[in-house]
Amino acid sequence: MDEKLETFAAECHRILEADPGPSGIEAVREQLEPLLVDAEFVATYLGPDNDTARKILYQDSELDFCILAHVYKGSNEAPPHDHGPSWAIYGQATGKTEMTEYDKVGDPSADEPGKAAPRETYVLEPGMAVAYKVGQLHSPKRDGETRLIRMEGQNLEGVKRDKYQRA
C-alpha cells in the first residue's frame, strides 16, 4: 500500500469512527474525489496492467470498511440493487458510468425479485463519486471500459442481497 492510499484509508477511519452515519459517509466521498483524478494514484491501482473486476485494496481491521479497485471491460448494465447491510461509494476514475436510482415499489420474496421504479439517472465522469445509503437502490450502466474505486461499509463478498428488477 502506497502513502496516498495509506493516508486516505487513515482519514476514512478517522471520519467514520467519529461519524459512521450519512454525513460521515458523505465526508469520505468528498475525500475520495481528488484521488480519482490523481494520475499517479489511478495508474498505481487502476493502471493498464490491472484488469481485475474486484480487488480489495484495503479493509479496515476495526471498522471493516473496504476500498476496492474495479476494472470493467466492455459494456454492461446491472439490475437495480442495493448493497445489503452496507453503504457504498462509487468513484469514477476513467470512462463513464450511467447511474440510475430507484424507488422500491415491490418487496422481493423467496420466489420473485422485488420491483424498482427508476427515479433519477445521471452520468459519473472521471473525478466524480456518489454515495449510496444502506438500502438505496441503484444500477450502473457502462458502454465501454471503466475503472473505478468503490467503497463498501463492510466486505460484501458472500453477503446475500435481495434481487430487484425494473417495474
N, C-alpha and C positions, 0 to 999 in steps of 0.2 A: 504494500500500500504506500503510495507516494504521499508527500507532505500535503498536497492540496486535498486529497481525499481524506487523509487523517484529520486535517483541520476542519473540513466540512462535517465529518462524522462527529467530531467532538462538539462542534457548535450545535448540531442537531440534537445531540444528547443533552446539552445544557438547556436548550429551548424546551424540548419535550419533557425533561424532568421537572422543569418549572411550570409548564403548562401543556399537559397531554391532550387538551381539548382542541376545538376548531381553530382558535386563534393561534395556538402553538403550531399546529399543522400548517396554517397559512404562513407563519413566520419561517418555517422550514422551506416551504415552497419558494418564498422570496429569496432565501439563501441559495437555493439550487439554481435559479435562473442565470446568474453570472457564469457559473461553471459550464452551462450549455453552449456558450459562445467562446469559451476559453479553448483556443486551438490545441494547446498542449494537453489539457485535460481530456478533450474529446479524442485526440489521437491516441492517448495512453489507454483509455478504457473502451473506446468505440472505434478504434482505428481500423484500417483496411484488413489487418490480419485477424480481426475479431469477427466471426460470423456465427456467434452463439445466440440463440433466441432468448436464453435466460441464463445470466451469470450473476451470482451473488458476489458483489464486490466487498460488502461489509455487512455484518449482522451484529447489532449491539448486544453485548452479553448481559446487560442489566435490563434494558427497556425492550429488547427483542426486535426493534425496527430494523429493516433491511434496506440497503442501497443496491440496486441491481442495474446491470447493463443489458440492454436488449437490442439485438440486430435482427431486423426482419427483411428478408429478401422478397421481392415481388409484391404483388397486390394481395390484399386480404380484407375481409370485413367480418368482424367478430359480432356475435349476437349480443343483445343487451345483457349486461351482467353487473354485479357489484363485487366487492372483494370480501364477501362473507363477514366475518367478525372484525375486519380491518378497514382502515382508511387506505387510500392510495394517492400517490402523486405521480403524474406523468410529466416528464420533462423532455421536450423535443430538442435534439442536438443536430440532426441532419434530416433532410426530407420533410414531408408534410404529413400530418395525420388529421383527418376529418373526424371530429368527436361529436357524438350525439348524446344528449342527456335525455332521460325518460322519466315519466311518471308511471308508477306501478298502478295498473288498472285491474289486475287479477293475480291472486296469490298462486304460487306453484303448489302442486300436490305430488304425491308419490308417483303418479302416472303421467302427469301433464306439466309442461313448463308454465310458469307464470306469464302474464301478459304485461307488456310495457308500451306506452304510447309516447312517441317522440315529442319532446318539448322544445329543445333548442339544439342547433347544430352550428359548429364553428370550426375553424382550422387552426391547429397548432403548428407554428412555424419555428425554425431554429431560435433558441433563446427563450421560448415560452414554456411555462409549466402551469399545470392546473391540478388542484387538489380535489379529491372526492371523499366525502364523509362516509362513515360506515353506513352501508345500505343504499348509497346513492347509485342509481342505475345509469350506466353509460355504455357506449360502444365505440371502438376505434375502427376507422376505415382507412386503408393505405392503398395508394395507386402505384407505388413503387417502393424501392428500398428506403427504409427509415432506420435511424439509430437514435435511441433514447435512453435516458436514465429514469428509472421508475423506482419509487419507494413504496414500501408496504409497512404498515404498523406492526406486522409480525410476518414471519416466513410462511407464505401460503402454500408451499409445496405439500401436497397431500391433504389440504383442508377442503372438506366438502362444501360446495357452494350451490345455491339454488340456481336452476336454469330458467331463462326467460326467453320470450320471443316477442317480436313486434306485434302489437294489436292491430 
